[in-house]
Amino acid sequence: MTTREAQSIALQRLNRYCAGKCGALALGHTQRIKKRWLVDVEAPRQRFTVIVENDGNAKITTWNKDK
């Protein structure tokens, strides 16, 4: 899996998760750790980290931004 494929899977997963309620999503840092990709994404009110496995499975972690 390439960086671009991991980012694409992460954004698709976040679009389903947010259902249009998170606002504009902006890609942040993407890094590979062993067999996983960590994709950081920012929205106006939250930060997300999406862990993308090589088989295409993804898990989302959400943080509220400090005001």
C-alpha positions in Angstrom: 0.0 0.0 0.0 1.3 3.5 -0.9 0.9 6.7 1.1 -1.7 8.0 -1.3 -3.8 4.8 -1.0 -3.6 5.0 2.8 -4.7 8.7 2.8 -7.6 7.8 0.4 -8.8 5.0 2.7 -8.5 7.3 5.7 -10.5 10.1 4.1 -13.2 7.7 2.9 -13.6 6.3 6.4 -13.7 9.8 7.9 -16.4 10.9 5.5 -18.6 8.0 6.5 -17.8 8.6 10.2 -18.5 12.4 10.0 -21.5 12.2 7.7 -20.9 15.8 6.7 -20.9 17.1 10.3 -17.2 17.6 10.9 -16.5 20.4 8.4 -13.7 20.6 6.0 -11.1 17.9 6.4 -7.4 18.7 5.9 -4.7 16.0 5.6 -1.9 16.3 8.0 1.1 14.1 8.6 1.2 10.5 7.2 3.7 8.0 8.4 4.3 4.3 8.2 5.0 2.3 11.3 5.7 -1.4 10.6 2.7 -2.7 8.7 0.3 0.2 9.5 -0.2 3.8 8.2 -1.0 6.6 10.6 -2.9 9.4 8.9 -3.5 12.7 10.8 -6.4 14.7 9.6 -7.7 18.1 11.0 -11.2 19.4 11.0 -12.3 22.8 12.5 -13.2 21.4 15.9 -11.4 18.1 16.1 -8.2 16.2 15.2 -8.3 12.6 13.9 -5.8 9.9 13.6 -6.7 7.1 11.3 -4.8 3.8 11.6 -4.9 2.1 8.2 -3.8 -1.6 8.0 -2.3 -3.1 4.8 -5.6 -5.1 4.3 -7.6 -1.8 4.1 -9.1 -1.9 7.6 -9.1 1.4 9.4 -9.7 2.6 13.0 -10.4 6.3 13.9 -9.2 8.1 17.0 -10.7 11.5 17.8 -9.4 14.5 19.9 -11.1 17.8 20.6 -9.0 20.8 19.8 -8.1 23.0 22.7 -9.7 26.4 22.5 
